[in-house]
Amino acid sequence: MLEIIILIFLTRHIGELAVRKGLPPTRWKWITVGYWFLFEFMGAIIGILAFGNENFIGLMLFSVACAFGGYLLVKYRLEKLPDNNMDDDINRIGSDQLRP
């Protein structure tokens, strides 16, 4: 349950970042959820292979840490994109005013 609450707050942050970049926030929220579960599943598989399945708490912590890595990857990809501030300035000025 705590994991779902954390995921909700993280997707909200990704949505705000996507809006700042001028991208559709819903798409990036779904990408974040997808990466979260994909990395969590991969972390569980790697954890079982590396540590065995006797230590359930350690395995869950490792898989959630991997899931957070998926969030960080999406955040890194979004932060590399340019902000949408320049497009607002061009739209506000108008193309007719740019001609000499």
N, CA, C and O of each residue as an XYZ file, in Angstrom:
400
protein
N       0.819     -1.197      0.000
C       0.000      0.000      0.000
C       0.861      1.259      0.000
O       0.560      2.229     -0.696
N       1.918      1.234      0.775
C       2.815      2.380      0.841
C       3.476      2.622     -0.515
O       3.726      3.761     -0.908
N       3.748      1.541     -1.210
C       4.361      1.649     -2.530
C       3.441      2.385     -3.513
O       3.917      3.189     -4.315
N       2.152      2.123     -3.460
C       1.188      2.793     -4.337
C       1.117      4.280     -4.022
O       1.041      5.100     -4.937
N       1.141      4.638     -2.756
C       1.106      6.050     -2.362
C       2.360      6.763     -2.860
O       2.282      7.881     -3.369
N       3.508      6.120     -2.713
C       4.760      6.704     -3.212
C       4.685      6.882     -4.722
O       5.099      7.916     -5.247
N       4.161      5.882     -5.424
C       4.054      5.954     -6.882
C       3.128      7.084     -7.317
O       3.388      7.737     -8.327
N       2.062      7.322     -6.578
C       1.147      8.424     -6.911
C       1.869      9.763     -6.805
O       1.739     10.605     -7.694
N       2.620      9.969     -5.740
C       3.349     11.230     -5.583
C       4.431     11.384     -6.648
O       4.645     12.484     -7.156
N       5.110     10.299     -6.989
C       6.167     10.380     -8.000
C       5.600     10.644     -9.384
O       6.193     11.398    -10.155
N       4.454     10.035     -9.718
C       3.851     10.309    -11.023
C       3.322     11.734    -11.093
O       3.337     12.351    -12.158
N       2.859     12.256     -9.973
C       2.427     13.658     -9.951
C       3.616     14.580    -10.258
O       3.479     15.558    -10.993
N       4.770     14.262     -9.692
C       5.974     15.056     -9.951
C       6.389     14.949    -11.420
O       6.767     15.948    -12.032
N       6.320     13.759    -11.978
C       6.662     13.579    -13.396
C       5.688     14.346    -14.276
O       6.098     14.926    -15.281
N       4.406     14.362    -13.919
C       3.416     15.122    -14.685
C       3.716     16.607    -14.694
O       3.595     17.263    -15.729
N       4.111     17.146    -13.535
C       4.469     18.568    -13.460
C       5.710     18.864    -14.291
O       5.795     19.906    -14.940
N       6.660     17.955    -14.270
C       7.871     18.125    -15.063
C       7.560     18.070    -16.551
O       8.132     18.832    -17.331
N       6.667     17.184    -16.950
C       6.284     17.078    -18.354
C       5.560     18.336    -18.831
O       5.781     18.787    -19.955
N       4.707     18.898    -17.995
C       4.018     20.142    -18.352
C       5.030     21.260    -18.544
O       4.907     22.055    -19.476
N       6.030     21.331    -17.672
C       7.069     22.359    -17.795
C       7.850     22.205    -19.092
O       8.321     23.187    -19.666
N       7.982     20.959    -19.549
C       8.705     20.706    -20.797
C       7.803     20.836    -22.019
O       8.284     20.767    -23.150
N       6.501     21.025    -21.808
C       5.569     21.165    -22.916
C       5.150     19.829    -23.501
O       4.802     19.760    -24.679
N       5.176     18.777    -22.715
C       4.821     17.437    -23.165
C       3.534     16.993    -22.482
O       3.166     17.537    -21.441
N       2.844     16.003    -23.061
C       1.593     15.540    -22.431
C       1.864     14.818    -21.109
O       2.570     13.810    -21.097
N       1.322     15.312    -20.007
C       1.635     14.723    -18.699
C       1.088     13.307    -18.517
O       1.723     12.482    -17.862
N      -0.081     13.018    -19.087
C      -0.672     11.691    -18.898
C       0.205     10.608    -19.511
O       0.378      9.537    -18.929
N       0.747     10.886    -20.666
C       1.624      9.912    -21.324
C       2.844      9.611    -20.460
O       3.228      8.452    -20.298
N       3.449     10.654    -19.909
C       4.656     10.462    -19.112
C       4.338      9.829    -17.761
O       5.181      9.135    -17.193
N       3.146     10.056    -17.242
C       2.746      9.369    -16.010
C       2.623      7.868    -16.259
O       3.066      7.065    -15.439
N       2.025      7.489    -17.384
C       1.901      6.066    -17.712
C       3.257      5.442    -17.990
O       3.494      4.285    -17.641
N       4.142      6.197    -18.612
C       5.502      5.696    -18.829
C       6.184      5.442    -17.483
O       6.878      4.439    -17.317
N       5.989      6.343    -16.530
C       6.570      6.178    -15.204
C       6.024      4.931    -14.515
O       6.786      4.164    -13.926
N       4.718      4.726    -14.584
C       4.118      3.539    -13.974
C       4.651      2.275    -14.641
O       4.951      1.292    -13.965
N       4.767      2.300    -15.955
C       5.298      1.142    -16.672
C       6.732      0.825    -16.292
O       7.079     -0.330    -16.046
N       7.554      1.846    -16.247
C       8.952      1.638    -15.851
C       9.040      1.189    -14.399
O       9.885      0.360    -14.061
N       8.184      1.719    -13.539
C       8.194      1.328    -12.132
C       7.967     -0.180    -12.007
O       8.745     -0.879    -11.357
N       6.894     -0.676    -12.637
C       6.580     -2.093    -12.509
C       7.575     -2.976    -13.253
O       7.886     -4.075    -12.792
N       8.076     -2.520    -14.385
C       9.079     -3.282    -15.119
C      10.357     -3.429    -14.294
O      10.900     -4.527    -14.175
N      10.832     -2.328    -13.729
C      12.055     -2.378    -12.927
C      11.831     -3.133    -11.617
O      12.745     -3.788    -11.114
N      10.629     -3.045    -11.068
C      10.345     -3.800     -9.852
C      10.368     -5.305    -10.144
O      10.905     -6.085     -9.358
N       9.793     -5.700    -11.256
C       9.804     -7.109    -11.643
C      11.228     -7.591    -11.908
O      11.620     -8.671    -11.468
N      11.997     -6.777    -12.631
C      13.393     -7.151    -12.895
C      14.188     -7.216    -11.592
O      15.029     -8.101    -11.430
N      13.936     -6.300    -10.667
C      14.610     -6.326     -9.379
C      14.250     -7.562     -8.577
O      15.102     -8.123     -7.889
N      12.987     -7.998     -8.658
C      12.585     -9.213     -7.952
C      13.277    -10.435     -8.543
O      13.723    -11.313     -7.805
N      13.367    -10.494     -9.861
C      14.040    -11.625    -10.509
C      15.521    -11.636    -10.151
O      16.067    -12.678     -9.787
N      16.168    -10.485    -10.254
C      17.595    -10.404     -9.908
C      17.808    -10.715     -8.429
O      18.769    -11.394     -8.068
N      16.919    -10.224     -7.579
C      17.017    -10.494     -6.148
C      16.873    -11.977     -5.823
O      17.593    -12.502     -4.974
N      15.945    -12.648     -6.495
C      15.775    -14.092     -6.272
C      17.006    -14.850     -6.751
O      17.468    -15.782     -6.093
N      17.538    -14.436     -7.912
C      18.722    -15.116     -8.423
C      19.954    -14.863     -7.551
O      20.787    -15.752     -7.370
N      20.062    -13.663     -7.019
C      21.255    -13.320     -6.243
C      21.165    -13.755     -4.780
O      22.143    -14.246     -4.215
N      19.995    -13.575     -4.167
C      19.882    -13.783     -2.729
C      19.035    -14.994     -2.346
O      19.041    -15.407     -1.187
N      18.315    -15.559     -3.293
C      17.383    -16.630     -2.960
C      16.060    -16.038     -2.506
O      15.919    -14.819     -2.404
N      15.091    -16.902     -2.234
C      13.776    -16.378     -1.860
C      13.453    -16.602     -0.382
O      12.284    -16.556      0.001
N      14.462    -16.843      0.451
C      14.222    -17.008      1.883
C      14.029    -15.670      2.589
O      13.226    -15.573      3.517
N      14.746    -14.651      2.165
C      14.686    -13.335      2.799
C      13.679    -12.467      2.046
O      14.053    -11.698      1.161
N      12.405    -12.594      2.401
C      11.346    -11.910      1.668
C      11.424    -10.392      1.829
O      11.232     -9.662      0.857
N      11.700     -9.912      3.031
C      11.762     -8.463      3.285
C      12.906     -7.838      2.489
O      12.729     -6.790      1.868
N      14.060     -8.466      2.503
C      15.190     -7.953      1.730
C      14.917     -7.969      0.245
O      15.317     -7.056     -0.478
N      14.235     -9.008     -0.212
C      13.883     -9.109     -1.624
C      12.925     -7.998     -2.032
O      13.077     -7.411     -3.103
N      11.937     -7.705     -1.185
C      10.985     -6.637     -1.494
C      11.666     -5.267     -1.471
O      11.384     -4.420     -2.319
N      12.546     -5.050     -0.521
C      13.264     -3.778     -0.474
C      14.146     -3.599     -1.701
O      14.238     -2.500     -2.248
N      14.795     -4.674     -2.136
C      15.628     -4.593     -3.333
C      14.783     -4.311     -4.570
O      15.182     -3.513     -5.419
N      13.619     -4.955     -4.687
C      12.777     -4.736     -5.865
C      12.184     -3.327     -5.878
O      12.036     -2.732     -6.946
N      11.841     -2.785     -4.704
C      11.324     -1.408     -4.648
C      12.439     -0.413     -4.963
O      12.195      0.615     -5.596
N      13.662     -0.716     -4.522
C      14.794      0.150     -4.865
C      15.030      0.145     -6.370
O      15.342      1.185     -6.949
N      14.885     -1.002     -7.004
C      15.011     -1.071     -8.462
C      13.872     -0.315     -9.140
O      14.084      0.340    -10.161
N      12.663     -0.402     -8.579
C      11.526      0.332     -9.133
C      11.761      1.836     -9.057
O      11.426      2.565     -9.990
N      12.333      2.298     -7.956
C      12.667      3.714     -7.829
C      13.713      4.104     -8.876
O      13.716      5.236     -9.359
N      14.584      3.184     -9.221
C      15.534      3.419    -10.310
C      14.828      3.644    -11.631
O      15.279      4.454    -12.440
N      13.724      2.942    -11.866
C      12.925      3.179    -13.071
C      12.350      4.574    -13.102
O      12.334      5.226    -14.146
N      11.871      5.039    -11.944
C      11.381      6.418    -11.846
C      12.502      7.411    -12.144
O      12.305      8.382    -12.874
N      13.680      7.158    -11.572
C      14.809      8.066    -11.786
C      15.221      8.108    -13.252
O      15.651      9.151    -13.744
N      15.094      6.990    -13.951
C      15.417      6.963    -15.377
C      14.453      7.837    -16.176
O      14.879      8.596    -17.046
N      13.168      7.734    -15.886
C      12.177      8.576    -16.573
C      12.418     10.047    -16.247
O      12.351     10.897    -17.135
N      12.694     10.350    -14.989
C      12.965     11.735    -14.584
C      14.196     12.276    -15.303
O      14.205     13.422    -15.753
N      15.234     11.450    -15.409
C      16.452     11.867    -16.096
C      16.168     12.160    -17.570
O      16.663     13.146    -18.116
N      15.369     11.302    -18.213
C      15.030     11.522    -19.615
C      14.259     12.820    -19.803
O      14.494     13.544    -20.771
N      13.340     13.122    -18.889
C      12.562     14.359    -18.991
C      13.406     15.587    -18.710
O      13.245     16.616    -19.367
N      14.301     15.490    -17.743
C      15.124     16.648    -17.411
C      16.097     17.004    -18.518
O      16.513     18.159    -18.617
N      16.471     16.047    -19.354
C      17.371     16.331    -20.471
C      16.694     17.126    -21.576
O      17.369     17.805    -22.350
N      15.375     17.052    -21.659
C      14.647     17.769    -22.701
C      14.612     19.263    -22.382
O      14.602     19.645    -21.212
N      14.593     20.105    -23.409
C      14.566     21.553    -23.158
C      13.208     22.006    -22.624
O      12.177     21.393    -22.904
N      13.229     23.083    -21.856
C      11.982     23.663    -21.360
C      11.211     24.292    -22.509
O      11.763     24.545    -23.579
N       9.943     24.538    -22.276
C       9.070     25.074    -23.314
C       8.970     26.595    -23.248
O       8.043     27.158    -23.829
N       9.870     27.271    -22.575
C       9.792     28.728    -22.408
C      10.003     29.466    -23.712
O       9.356     30.487    -23.943
N      10.888     28.984    -24.575
C      11.197     29.693    -25.809
C       9.990     29.710    -26.747
O       9.764     30.705    -27.435
N       9.216     28.632    -26.786
C       8.045     28.605    -27.651
C       7.009     29.626    -27.209
O       6.341     30.230    -28.049
N       6.864     29.827    -25.916
C       5.918     30.827    -25.419
C       6.340     32.226    -25.850
O       5.490     33.039    -26.210
N       7.633     32.520    -25.819
C       8.115     33.835    -26.238
C       7.875     34.051    -27.726
O       7.471     35.142    -28.131
N       8.113     33.042    -28.538
C       7.903     33.181    -29.978
C       6.426     33.362    -30.278
O       6.075     34.186    -31.122
N       5.553     32.623    -29.618
C       4.116     32.757    -29.845
C       3.602     34.117    -29.372
O       2.692     34.682    -29.979
N       4.174     34.638    -28.303
C       3.748     35.926    -27.788
C       4.184     37.065    -28.705
O       3.443     38.030    -28.888
N       5.369     36.960    -29.277
C       5.880     38.010    -30.164
C       5.136     38.006    -31.482
O       4.718     39.056    -31.969
N       4.971     36.840    -32.055
C       4.311     36.732    -33.358
C       5.340     36.690    -34.456
O       6.396     37.311    -34.334
N       5.064     35.980    -35.516
C       6.030     35.828    -36.601
C       6.154     37.087    -37.448
O       7.197     37.293    -38.068
N       5.122     37.943    -37.500
C       5.185     39.163    -38.303
C       6.168     40.158    -37.705
O       6.767     40.937    -38.445
N       6.348     40.155    -36.412
C       7.236     41.105    -35.771
C       8.713     40.685    -35.880
O       9.602     41.475    -35.565
N       8.973     39.458    -36.320
C      10.347     38.989    -36.453
C      10.990     39.419    -37.762
O      12.211     39.352    -37.904
N      10.184     39.860    -38.717
C      10.727     40.296    -40.012
C      11.263     41.721    -39.908
O      10.677     42.567    -39.233
N      12.383     41.976    -40.582
C      12.950     43.347    -40.527
C      12.178     44.359    -41.309
O      12.551     45.531    -41.340
